[in-house]
Amino acid sequence: MQLKSSIAILKGVGKTRMQQYEKLKISSVKDLLCHFPVGYINCSEAKTLKELKEKEKAAVEVKILNKKAMKTRNNKYIFKILAQDKEGEIVEIIYFNNAYIYAALKIGGFYKLYGEFSDNFHSKKVLSPLILNEFGFIAKYGLTKGLTKNVLVSNLKQAFKLIEDHEDVLPKSLRVKYNLLNFKAAIFKIHFPKTAQDYYSARKRLVFEELLIWQIGILKFRKQDEKKKCFALKDVNLKEFLKGLPFSLTSAQSRVIEECIKDCSKNTPMNRLVQGDVGSGKTVVAVALSFLFAKAKKEVVLMAPTEILARQHYKTFCSFLNGFGIRVGLLVGGLKKREKSELLEKLKTGEINVIVGTHALFYDDVVFNNLSLIITDEQHRFGVKQREKLKNKAYAAHVLVMSATPIPRTLALIFYGDLNISTIDELPPNRVPVKTFWVTSKKRDSVLKFVLGEISKGHQAYFVCPAIEEGENFKANVLNYAETLKENGFKKERIGILHGRMEACLKNEVMLKFLNREIDVLVSTTVIEVGVDVSNATVMVIENAEMFGLSQLHQLRGRVARSCFKAYCFLVSDFLTKENKQRMGVMCSTTDGFEISKKDLVLRGPGDIFKEQQHGKFNFKIANLKRDFNCAKICRKEAEEILRKDYELKDEENLKIKENVEKFINNSLTVL
């Protein structure tokens, strides 16, 4: 129970210190122990002074020969200490105004130092080196104003003594099976490793625990819904709807619709992910289900990540459903007060069957009459907590989430563990594949001429840059690029700019102009990766293509594969490395998103596919899904086995797991 205790029980931690720790989200002893290092200084091997190169950072062991203190004009001190190593080489050690260390270093004493050594005539010099207790690795920590590393380490050592063996979360059977350290040993070695192996073994253990809790948490989270009873579809008949479609469904679309109907015909809520490549027809699946629920006098909500995408879905749903007497509404932030009030009243009384909207749907004043189906588009842009806000507006509702990021099933099971998975792995027959070309900057003039040719035919074009404004790490940026186009033949063409720093209303305005053909060329960052269908856009140029992952490049070029027109994508990159040649070759040889994601997994790892989620959304303290993907797979398997044997986690060896899983579900579940 000591680990749950407040850090106030530690010596020297008073009100002020606790406030400092609170800024680091540290309140308990375990929080402190799990404030892991952000990096290490390698002092594991001592060198002699002769071995050191100019400006080299290294650890050495020396004997103090003499020392002196010199007072400066402004009443500060410079402390100079002369020392030698075991080979007799001399080094001058200099500290500024640090009387404590000066007094601590005794003449004749041996000390271990770490610092940056430079040549000082016939000897070495080092400024303000660290004094080591022993050779090893020195941890670096995230700190806050007033909290020094020495104080943190002192508190960590106190906290470490409070760890009791029975507080280990992982059962002994798992530790033995995977050769994992116990918690106490892992915590000590992660903070105070003497060797690289200490660090690796400690990290392996702590990552395993974190990912196991995560996997058990999302599996149990999913089961919570299954206990509820909800509306079940009966006497399903889609013939009328299918007859009204201007096209025939692909076999993949038909299969996925059947999988969804099977789920929705049960009293337990559906939780299903429909994933498919760009243009595979996921929206039709959502419309078909909405048709069935509306006909059954139940409400449907569709949530989109942007207003422009919500408006497009609204238009699509109206075109498919209005002919059947199904009323579709649109709720976005830009509505006038009167319009919104009227809409909310109709929604409350059941006059609207299907409501399409953005985050505005989360607000408390949005009340449904009989919400039974929740659909989210580009689901990775919404966390579980956000989905829950909508689900809480109904006693129990079926949930359909859609993603245009095609990923291998193994990956999907790990990342979307709270969902069943349906895959649309077939494109409609009328889709014309994008022709993709890799060119260097030497061919840019030819590319620009080609783009001008497409515009002269009445089509539109995208130019994608990796940055908004000029920076030393980027060559192409949106603001400069638009001007460059004007200087290179795009004098009459109407050029628009789009990037993430623009206000939402301005972004919507630009996209609407592009959609309405009031803009010929859109220069943008990757904000258009998830965007509207602009069927008239036929060409895309992606600058510095080496800076994007394969899956992201595929999503981007999908913006110009929205019609029966021939579409083209030019990847501009001067990187001629072996890896980049492979990546560009993949993009030019296939338009199959699933095949590309597999190649992405091999070449760059899963973190590239899920780059967006990796930043700030998973809330891991030490695990990293790109680096620890194989561990995540193992933990998934073990989580399923643990829950199969002891779903309620009542066995004695699972009690600590249960405690941590409940905390995870209540406080940490922010994605999936």
MARZA-54529 format. One record per residue: residue in three letters; x, y, z of N, C-alpha, C in turn. Coordinates in steps of 0.05 Angstrom, whole numbers, plus 5000, padded with zeros to 4 digits. Example, Ala and Ser with C-alpha at 12.3 -4.5 7.8 and 13.67 -1.06 7.14 Angstrom:
2
ALA526448865156524649105156526449345156/SER525749555142527349795143525850015157/
//
This chain:
672
MET501649765000500050005000501750255000/GLN504350225006506150455007506250604981/LEU506050464958506350594932503950784927/LYS501650724939499350904935499551154952/SER501351154972501551374990502351634976/SER501651854988502452114978505452154981/ILE506652304962509552354964510152524989/ALA508052625002508552775027509852615049/ILE509752345047510952175067514052175064/LEU515052275042517952275037519252515052/LYS521552465063522952675077523652905058/GLY523053145067523753385051521653465031/VAL519353315030517253385011514953525027/GLY515053785026513053955039511154065018/LYS509654275026507654385009508754494983/THR510954634984512154754960513154534942/ARG514554334953515654114936513353964923/MET511153924938508853774926507653934903/GLN507554194905506554354883508354324858/GLN510954314863512854274841512354004828/TYR511953794844511453524833508853514818/GLU506853654828504253654815504353754786/LYS506253934781506554034754507653814735/LEU508853614747509853384732507853144734/LYS505453204744503352994748504352774766/ILE505752844787506752654807505352724834/SER503852534844502552574870503052344889/SER503352104878503851864896506751774894/VAL507451594912510151474911510551324885/LYS508551184875508851034850509151234826/ASP507651454827507951654806510851744804/LEU512151784827514951874828516751654817/LEU516351404826517951184816517651144786/CYS515351214776514851174747515251434731/HIS516651624743517551864728520251784716/PHE520051654693522351524681524251724668/PRO526851654667528751834654528051884625/VAL528752124615528252194587530752124570/GLY532952054584535351984570537551924590/TYR539951854581542151784598544751904588/ILE546551964606549352024599550951774604/ASN552351684583553851434585556651484598/CYS556851414623559351424638560251144646/SER559550954630560050674638562950584635/GLU564350724617567150654612569050894617/ALA571050854635572951064640575051064619/LYS575851314611578051334591580451474604/THR582751444592585051594601585051864586/LEU586552064597586552324585587852324557/LYS589752134553591052114527589152024505/GLU587151864513585251764493583251964483/LEU582952184498580852374492581452554468/LYS579452594451579652784429578653054438/GLU579353264422578453534428575453554430/LYS574453674451571653714456570053454461/GLU571453244468570152984473568952984501/LYS566452874503565252834529565852554539/ALA566952534563567752264572568052264602/ALA568352014612568751974641571651894645/VAL572952014666575751954673575951934703/GLU578051794712578651784741581251924746/VAL581252114765583652274770584252294799/LYS586852374805587652434833588152734835/ILE587052854856587353144859590153204869/LEU591553394855594353464862594353724879/ASN592953924870592754174885590354334876/LYS589754544890587454704882587754984893/LYS586455174880586555454890583955594882/ALA583255804898580855964893581756244887/MET580456364866581056634858578456804858/LYS578657034871576257204873576257404850/THR573957434837573757614814572957894824/ARG572958084805572258364812569458394823/ASN567658224814564858244823564258064846/ASN566357994861566157834886565157554881/LYS565657444857565057164852567757004851/TYR567556744851569956584852570356404828/ILE572856364821573656164801575355964816/PHE574655714816576155504830577655334809/LYS580355324812582055174794583254934809/ILE582954704798583854454811585654304791/LEU588054234800589854084783589753784790/ALA589453614770589253324776590753164755/GLN591152914760592452734740591152464740/ASP591352324717590152054716592251854722/LYS591651594719593451384727596051374710/GLU595951504686598251504669599951754672/GLY599151924692600652164697599952404681/GLU597952384663597052604647595552814665/ILE596053064659594953284676592353394663/VAL590553464681588053604672587453824692/GLU586654054681585854284697582754284699/ILE581754274724578854274728578054544738/ILE575954664726575154934733572154934740/TYR571555054763568755094771568355394776/PHE566055494770565355774774563455804798/ASN564355934819562656004842561355764855/ASN562655524854561555284866563355204890/ALA563055344912564655294935564255014947/TYR561754904944561154644956562854424944/ILE562954414917564554204904567554254909/TYR568354514909571254574914572054464942/ALA570354494961571054404988570954094990/ALA569153974973568853684974571253534962/LEU572553664942574853534929577353564946/LYS578353344957580653354975583253294960/ILE585353434967587953384955588853104962/GLY589652954942590452674946588252474942/GLY585752584940583452404936583052324907/PHE581852094903581251994876578252044870/TYR577752144846574952214839574352144810/LYS571852074806570952014779569452254767/LEU570352344744569252584732567852524705/TYR565852684698564752674671564352964661/GLY565453014637565153284626566253294597/GLU566353534586567453574560570353674562/PHE572153524551575053584555576153724530/SER577753934534579054074512581954094518/ASP583554154497586454184501587154454513/ASN588954454532589854694545592954694544/PHE594054774521596954754517597854464519/HIS599454394540600554124542598853944560/SER596454044568594753884586591853914576/LYS590053774590587253794584585853984604/LYS583554084595581954264612579054164611/VAL577654184634574854114635573354314653/LEU571054414643569554604658567154474672/SER566954524698564754434714563854144709/PRO565753944711564953664706563153564729/LEU561653354722560053214742561853034759/ILE561353014784562852834802561152584805/LEU562252354797560752094797561351934822/ASN559351794832559851604854561151354843/GLU560251274820561451044806560851064776/PHE562350914761561850924732559350774725/GLY557850874705555350754697553850954679/PHE551250954682549551134666548251344684/ILE548351594676547051804692544451874679/ALA542251844693539651894682539152194680/LYS537652274659536752554655533652554658/TYR532552754672529752754678528353014668/GLY525752984663524153224659523753354687/LEU524353614689524153754715522353994712/THR521954134733520354384732521754594750/LYS520954844747522355054762522355004792/GLY524755024804525054984832525654694840/LEU525254504822525854224828528354144813/THR530454094829533054014817533253714814/LYS535153634798535553344794536453214820/ASN538153344835539153234860536853184880/VAL534953364881532653324899530953094889/LEU530453084863528952864851530152594857/VAL532752574853534152314857534052244887/SER534452434904534252384933531552274940/ASN529452394930526752294935526252024923/LEU527351974899527151714886528351494903/LYS530651544915532051344932530351284957/GLN529051484968527251434990524951264982/ALA523751344959521351194949522050904943/PHE524350864932525150594925525150404949/LYS525850504972525950334997523150255006/LEU521150394995518350335003517050104987/ILE518450024965517249814948517249544963/GLU514949424963514749154976514148944954/ASP515248714958515048504937512148434930/HIS510348444949507648364943506148574926/GLU507348804921506049004905506748984875/ASP508148774868508748734839506248674824/VAL505848814802503348774785503448514770/LEU505748444758505948214741506047954758/PRO504447754752504647494766507347374761/LYS508247214780510847084778511046904753/SER508746784747508746594724509446744698/LEU508546984694509147144670512047234671/ARG513047314695515747404697517747184689/VAL517046944698518846714692518646644662/LYS516246644652515746564624517246744604/TYR517347004610518647194592521347304603/ASN522347184624524947264635524947564642/LEU522947644658522647924665523547974694/LEU524648204699525448284727522948324744/ASN523248304770521048394787520948704787/PHE518748814797518349104795520549254809/LYS521349164833523349314849526049324834/ALA526849104823529449094808529249264783/ALA526949254769526649414745526649714750/ILE525349794772525350074778528150174785/PHE529650014801532350104808534150124783/LYS533949924766535749924743534950124721/ILE532450204720531650414700532650684709/HIS532750734736533750984746536750994750/PHE537850764757540750764764542150534750/PRO542050524723543450304709546450324710/LYS547750104714550750104713551750034685/THR550149874672550849784645548449814626/ALA549049794600546849804580544849584584/GLN545849344592544149114597542249174620/ASP543149314641541349384663538949544652/TYR539549734635537449904623535549734606/TYR536649564588534849414570533049224586/SER534149084606532548894621530449034637/ALA531049274648529149424663526849524645/ARG527649634622525649744604523849524593/LYS525049284587523449064577521248994597/ARG521848984622519948914643517749124645/LEU518549384646516649594651514849634626/VAL515849604602514249624578512249394577/PHE513049154584511248924584508848974603/GLU509449074627507249134646505349344634/GLU506349554623504749774613502949674590/LEU504149524571502649434548500649214555/LEU501249054575499348844584496848974596/ILE497349174614495049314626493449454604/TRP494749564585493349704563491549504547/GLN492649274540491149074525488848964541/ILE489248904566487048804583484949014586/GLY485849264589483949494592482149524568/ILE483249524544481549564520479749324515/LEU480649084522478848854519476548864539/LYS477048944564474948964584473149204578/PHE474249414568472649644560470549574540/ARG471449414521469549324500467249154512/LYS467948984531465948804543463848964559/GLN464549194569462649354585460149414569/ASP460449474544458149534527456449294522/GLU457749054520456248814513454248734535/LYS454548844559452648784580450048934577/LYS450149154561447649314558445849194537/LYS443349244539441349164519440549394502/CYS440549364476439849584458437949494437/PHE437149684420435249624398436549424379/ALA434949234370435849034350434249054325/LEU435549074302434149084276432648824272/LYS430248844261428648614254427448644226/ASP426948424213425748424186427248614168/VAL429848574167431648744150431048704121/ASN430648934107430148924078431549164065/LEU433649104050435149314036434449344006/LYS432649173997432049173968431349443957/GLU429649583971428749853962431050043960/PHE432850033981435150213981437050143959/LEU437749883955439649803935438649863907/LYS436049843903434849903877435150193870/GLY435250363890435450653885438350753880/LEU440250573885443050653881443750683851/PRO445350883844446050913816448350733807/PHE449150553825451350363819450850103835/SER452349903828452149643842454249633863/LEU453649513886455549473907457749273899/THR460149313909462249103905461648873924/SER462748653919462348423936463348483964/ALA465548643966466648713992464748894008/GLN463449083994461549254007459149094017/SER458148914000455848744008456548574033/ARG458948464033459848304055459948464081/VAL461048704080461348864104458648954114/ILE456849024096454149104104452748874118/GLU453148634108451948394121453048354149/GLU455748394152457048364178455848564198/CYS455448814189454249024206451348954213/ILE449848864194447048794199446848564219/LYS448648374216448648144235449048244264/ASP450948434267451548554293449048704304/CYS447948864286445649044295443048894298/SER442948644291440548474295440548344323/LYS442648414338442848304366442248534386/ASN441548444410440948644431443448754444/THR445748634438448348744449449448944428/PRO450449174438451349384420453649294401/MET453349374376455549324357457849524362/ASN460249434361462649604361464349504338/ARG464049634315465449524291466949744277/LEU469449684269471049854253470849764224/VAL470149944206470249884178472650034166/GLN474649884157476950014145477049944116/GLY477950134100478150084071479950294059/ASP480850224035482650404021481150654012/VAL482650854004481451103993479651033970/GLY477151123971475251083949474050803948/SER474250653970473250373970470250363975/GLY469050583984466150593987465150534015/LYS466550634035465750594063463150754069/THR462950984056460551154062457951014056/VAL457950864034455450724026454650524048/VAL456550404061455950224083454550374105/ALA455550614112454350784133451550864125/VAL451150944099448551024089446550804091/ALA447350554082445550324083444550264111/LEU446350274130445550224158443650444168/SER444350694160442650924168439850894157/PHE439650794133437050744120435350554137/LEU436650334146435250124161434250234188/PHE436050384202435250494228433150704226/ALA433350884205431351094201428650974195/LYS428650754179426050624172424850494197/ALA426550424217425650304241424950514262/LYS424850774253424151004271426251044293/LYS428750994287430851034306432751254295/GLU434051394313435851614304438651514299/VAL439951654280442751594273444351854274/VAL446851834285448552064285451151984270/LEU452152164253454752124240456552354248/MET458852294259460752494268463252504250/ALA463852744239466152774222468252954235/PRO470752934229472853094243472953384235/THR471953454211472053734203469353814192/GLU468854084192466254184183465954134153/ILE468054164138467854124109467153844102/LEU468253644117467653364112464853304121/ALA463953424143461253384153459253484132/ARG459753714120457953824100457853644075/GLN460153524068460153334046458453084052/HIS458852984076457252744084454252814084/TYR453553054094450753144094449653134066/LYS451153244047450253254020449852974009/THR451752794015451652514005449252374017/PHE448852394043446652264057443952364046/CYS443752624042441252734031440652614003/SER442752593987442252493960441352203959/PHE442252053979441451763980438851723995/LEU438251884015436051824034433551994031/ASN433852244022431552414021429252304004/GLY429952143983427852033966426151823980/PHE427051734003425551534019424051664042/GLY424051934042422552074063424152084089/ILE426752024088428452034111429652314114/ARG429252444138430152714142433052724153/VAL434752874140437552884148438153174157/GLY439553204179440253474190443253504191/LEU444153754193447053824195447454004219/LEU449253914237449954074261452954124261/VAL453654374255456554454255456754714270/GLY459154794277459655034293458855284280/GLY458755294254458155544239455255614237/LEU453455454248450555514246449755764262/LYS447855914251446756144265445156044289/LYS444856214309443556134334440756034330/ARG439256174313436456094307436355824293/GLU438155794273438255534258438855304277/LYS440755354295441555144313439355074333/SER437955274343435755224362433555054349/GLU432855124324430754984310431654694304/LEU434154664297435154394292435154224317/LEU436054334339436154184364433354104373/GLU431454274369428654214376427553974360/LYS428153984333427253764316428653504323/LEU431153524331432653284339431453164365/LYS430753344383429653254409426953124406/THR425353224386422653114382422552884362/GLY424852814351424952594332424152654304/GLU424052914297423352994270425652954250/ILE428052924261430452874244431252584249/ASN431652434227432452154229435452114230/VAL436852274215439752244214441052524217/ILE442852554237444152814241447152774235/VAL448252944218451052944212452353194224/GLY454653154237455853384250458753344257/THR459853544271462653534281462653514311/HIS464753624324464953614353462553754366/ALA461153924351458754054362456753854373/LEU456853604364455053394373455453324402/PHE457853384413458453314441457053484461/TYR456253724453455253924473452753824487/ASP452553914512450353824530447553894519/ASP447354114503444754194493443754014470/VAL445453834461444553644440443253404453/VAL440653384450439053164462437653014440/PHE437852754441436652574421434052464430/ASN432452384411429852264418430051964423/ASN431551834405431851544407434351454392/LEU436651554401439151504387439851204389/SER440351084366440850794366443250714349/LEU444250894333446650834316448551074316/ILE451051034323453051244323455251164303/ILE455751344284457751304263459951514266/THR462451444267464551644266466351594242/ASP466951804228468651784204471551864212/GLU473451744199476251784206476551754237/GLN475951504246475551464275478051514291/HIS480451494280482851544296483051834305/ARG481352014294481452294302479752334327/PHE478352134336476652154359477551954380/GLY477852034405478551844426476151704437/VAL476751494452474651344466472951534483/LYS474251714498472751894515470752054499/GLN471552144475469752304458467452134448/ARG468051884440465951704431463951654454/GLU465051634478463351584501461351814506/LYS462252054501460452284504457952254487/LEU458252154463455952104446454351864456/LYS455751654463454451414472452751464497/ASN453651644513452251714538449651864533/LYS449251954508446752084500444551874493/ALA445351624494443451404489443851204511/TYR441851054518442250844538444150634528/ALA443750554503445550364490445250404460/ALA447450434446447350474417449450304403/HIS448750234379450750094362452750304352/VAL455250214349457350404341458850294316/LEU458950464296460450394271462650614268/VAL465150534266467250724262468650664236/MET469550874222470650834195473450954194/SER475250814180477950914176478850864148/ALA480151074136481251054109484150984110/THR485250914133488050824135488050524135/PRO488450394112488450104111490849994124/ILE490449804143492649694157492249384159/PRO494549234162494248944165492648874190/ARG491248654188489348574210490848554237/THR493248444236494748414262495048684276/LEU495748884260496049154271493349264281/ALA491349224266488649324273487749204299/LEU488148944303487348814328488648934353/ILE491149014349492649134372491849414377/PHE491649574356491049854359488149914364/TYR486349754353483449794356482249564371/GLY483349504394482649254408479749254419/ASP478449494420475749494430473749464408/LEU474549404384472749394361473049134345/ASN470849034334470948824313471748964287/ILE472848814269473948934245472748824220/SER471849004202470948934175472749084155/THR473548944134475449054115474149054087/ILE474049294075473249314047475849314030/ASP476349084019478949044005478549033975/GLU476549183965476049183936475049463928/LEU476049563907475249823897473049803876/PRO471250003875469150003854470449983826/PRO469049853807470249803781470850053764/ASN469450273770469850513754472150693763/ARG473450613785475650773795478050753777/VAL479250983769481650983752484051023771/PRO485950833771488250853789489951103784/VAL491051213805492751443802495451353790/LYS496451493770499051433759501051593776/THR502951463787504851593805507751583794/PHE509051813796511751843785513651953806/TRP516051853808518051963825519952123808/VAL520252383815522052553800523852703819/THR526252793810527952963826527253253819/SER528453433835527753713831528653813804/LYS530553673790531353753763529053743743/LYS527153573749524853533731522453703739/ARG522753883760520554033770519254203748/ASP520854333731519754503710517854343692/SER518654093685516953933668514353863682/VAL514553813708512153743724510253983725/LEU511354223729509754463729508254513703/LYS509654453681508454483654506154283651/PHE506554043662504353843661501953933677/VAL502454043701500254143717498754363703/LEU500154543691498854763676497154653653/GLY498054433641496554303620493854193631/GLU493954073655491553963667489554193674/ILE490654413684488954643691487654753665/SER489154763643488054863618485754693608/LYS485554443617483354263610480954313628/GLY481254493648479054553666479254403692/HIS481554253697481854103722483354273743/GLN483654163766484954303789487254133799/ALA488954263816491454123825492054183854/TYR493353993867494354033894497454043894/PHE498554213910501454203916501754163946/VAL503153963955503453903983506353953992/CYS506654114013509254184025509354074053/PRO511754004063512053894090511954104112/ALA512254364105512354574125510554814117/ILE509954974137508255214132509955444124/GLU512155484138513955704132516855614131/GLU518555794124521355724119522655634145/GLY524255414143525755314166528055154156/GLU530155134171532655014161532354714155/ASN530354584167530054294162528354234138/PHE527054434127525254384105526054544080/LYS525554434057526154574032523554704022/ALA521354564023518854674012516954754034/ASN515954994032513955084052511755234038/VAL509355214049506955314036507155614029/LEU507955774047507956064042509756154020/ASN512156044019514056113997513255973971/TYR512255733973511655573949509555713931/ALA507555823944505455953929506556183913/GLU508456333925509756553910511456453888/THR512856223893514556103873512956023848/LEU510555913852508855833830508156073812/LYS507556293825506856533809509256623792/GLU511656573802514056653787514856453766/ASN513456223766514156013747511855923730/GLY510456113719508456053699505556063708/PHE505056063735502356053746501356343751/LYS501356503731500656783734497656833733/LYS496256683716493356723713491756543732/GLU493056323740491656123757491056233785/ARG488656163795487856243822489056053842/ILE490756153860492255983879491156023907/GLY490555813920489655823948491755693967/ILE491655773992493555674012491955554035/LEU492955324045491555184067493655064086/HIS493455114111495254994131493954984159/GLY495154834177493954784203493755024221/ARG495255234217495155464235492855654229/MET491655604206489355774199486955714216/GLU485255924221482855874237480955694221/ALA479355544236477655344224475755464202/CYS474655704208472855824189474255894163/LEU476755984165478356054142479055804125/LYS479755584140480355334126477855234111/ASN475555244124473155164110472555334086/GLU473055594088472555774066474355704042/VAL476955644047478755574026477955314012/MET477255114029476554854017473954874001/LEU472055034010469555073995470055203969/LYS471855403968472555533943473855333924/PHE475555163935476854953918474754763907/LEU472954683925470854503917469054623895/ASN468554883898466755023879468255123854/ARG470755043851472455113828473055413826/GLU473055543850473855823851476855853855/ILE478155633860481055613863482055403844/ASP484155453828485255263810487355083823/VAL489055213840491255073852491155113882/LEU491354893897491354913926494154823936/VAL495555013949498154953961497654903991/SER498354664000497454584027499554414041/THR499254394068500654194083498953944083/THR499553754100498053504100495253524112/VAL494253764118491553794128489453684108/ILE490253654083488353554063488353254062/GLU490053124079490252834079487452704083/VAL485952824102483152744106481552984097/GLY480352964073478953194063476453114047/VAL475453314032473053264017473753143989/ASP471753043976472152943949471953173929/VAL474153243917474153443896474653293870/SER472453203858472753033835474153163811/ASN474253423811475453563788478453593791/ALA479553523815482453543820483753283809/THR485653313790486753083777489753043780/VAL491053233793493953213795494853323822/MET496853183834498053263859501053243857/VAL502353453868505253453869506053463899/ILE507553273908508453253936511353313937/GLU512053543949514853623951516153493975/ASN518853443973520353313995518853054004/ALA518152893985516652653990517952464010/GLU520552484012522052304031521252354060/MET520052584065519352664092516752544102/PHE515352394084512752284091512851974091/GLY511251844108511051554108509551464083/LEU509851214076508451104053505451124056/SER504451054079501451064083500451344081/GLN502051534090501151814089501251914060/LEU503351834045503451904016501051784001/HIS500351544008498051413995495451564002/GLN495151644027492751794034492652064019/LEU494852194017494952444004494252423974/ARG495452233960494852213932491952113927/GLY490752003947487951923945486052153940/ARG486952393946485352633941484852673911/VAL486452563893486052603865485152343851/ALA484052163866482951923854479951903859/ARG478552123855475752143864473752133841/SER474652063817472752073794473651893772/CYS472351913749473151753726475351883710/PHE476152123718478352263703481052123709/LYS482852133691485552033696486952213717/ALA488252093736489452243758492452183759/TYR493952383768496852363769497952473795/CYS500152343804501452433828504452433823/PHE505752653829508652683826509952703853/LEU511852523859513352523884516052653879/VAL516452893889518953033884520952973908/SER523152843902525052783923527852753911/ASP529752873923532552853914534152653931/PHE532752513949534052323966534552063950/LEU537051993947537651753930538751523947/THR537951523972538751303990537351043982/LYS538350823990537150563984534350543994/GLU533950634019531250614031529250784016/ASN530051034009528251213995527551113967/LYS529550993954528950873927526850653930/GLN527150493951525150273956522450393960/ARG522250603977519750723984518350853960/MET519851003945518751123921517950913901/GLY519550703899518850483881516150353888/VAL515650323914513150203923510850383915/MET511050643919508950833912508350833882/CYS510350803866509950803837508950543826/SER509350323841508650063830505949963838/THR504750073860502149973868500350203880/THR497750173877495850353889494150213910/ASP495049973918493649813938494449903966/GLY492650033980493350134006494249924026/PHE493049694025493749474044496649374038/GLU497249354012499949274004502049484013/ILE501349734010503049954018503549954048/SER501449904063501749904092503449674102/LYS503349454088505149224094508049304089/LYS508549434066511249524060512249734080/ASP510349904088510950114108511849984134/LEU510449764141511049624166513849504165/VAL514649394142517249274138519449484138/LEU518949704123521049904119521350094143/ARG519150174156519350374176518050304203/GLY516650084204515450004229512650114232/PRO511050014252508250084255507950374264/GLY509950484277509650764286509250964264/ASP510150894240509851074217506851084209/ILE505650844208502850824200501150984220/PHE501850964246500251094267501751334278/LYS503151474261504751704271503151904286/GLU500751954276499152164289498452074318/GLN497751824321496951734348499351714367/GLN501751684356504051654373504651904389/HIS503752134379504452384392502252474411/GLY502652404437500952514457498252384461/LYS497552174447494952064450494851794466/PHE497051644464496951384477497551404507/ASN498851624516499351674544501151464557/PHE502851334542504651144554506951284568/LYS507751174591509951294606512651194595/ILE512850954585515350844575515150694549/ALA512850574543512550424519512450604494/ASN513250494472513050634446512250424425/LEU509950464413508750254396510450194371/LYS512050384362513750324340515950134348/ARG517250204371519450044381518549784394/ASP516149794406515349564422512949414410/PHE512749414384510549294370510348994376/ASN512648854375512648564380511748504408/CYS512648674427511748634455508748674457/ALA507648864442504748924443503248674433/LYS504348544412503048294402502948074423/ILE505248044437505447844458503447904481/CYS503348164488501548244510498648214502/ARG497948254477495248204468494447914473/LYS496247734465495747444468495447374498/GLU497247484514497147424543494647544556/ALA493747784547491347914557488947744552/GLU488747634528486447464520486447214537/GLU488847104542488946854558488246904587/ILE489147124598488547194626485547234630/LEU484247374611481447424613479747174608/ARG480846994591479446744586479246574611/LYS481446574627481446414651480146554675/ASP480446824676479546964700478547244691/TYR476247254678475347504666474947724687/GLU474047664711473547864732476147934746/LEU478347794740481047844752480847814783/LYS479547594792479147554820481247374833/ASP482747224816484847054826486947234840/GLU488147124861490047274877492347394860/GLU493347244841495547344825494747564805/ASN492147594802491147804783489948044797/LEU490048054823488748274837490148544831/LYS492748544830494248794823493748874794/ILE493448674777492748744749490048874748/LYS488148764763485448874763485449164773/GLU486949224794487149494805488149684784/ASN490249604770491449784750489749814725/VAL488349594717486549614694484249804699/GLU483149794723480849974730481850264729/LYS484250314739485350584738485750664709/PHE486650484693487150534665484550614650/ILE482450454655479950504641478750774650/ASN478950834676477851084686479351334679/ASN482051304677483651554675485351574649/SER486051354637488051354617487151284589/LEU484751184586483851094560483051324543/THR484951424525484451664510484451614480/VAL485051374471484951314442483551054437/LEU483450984412482350734401479450774393/
//
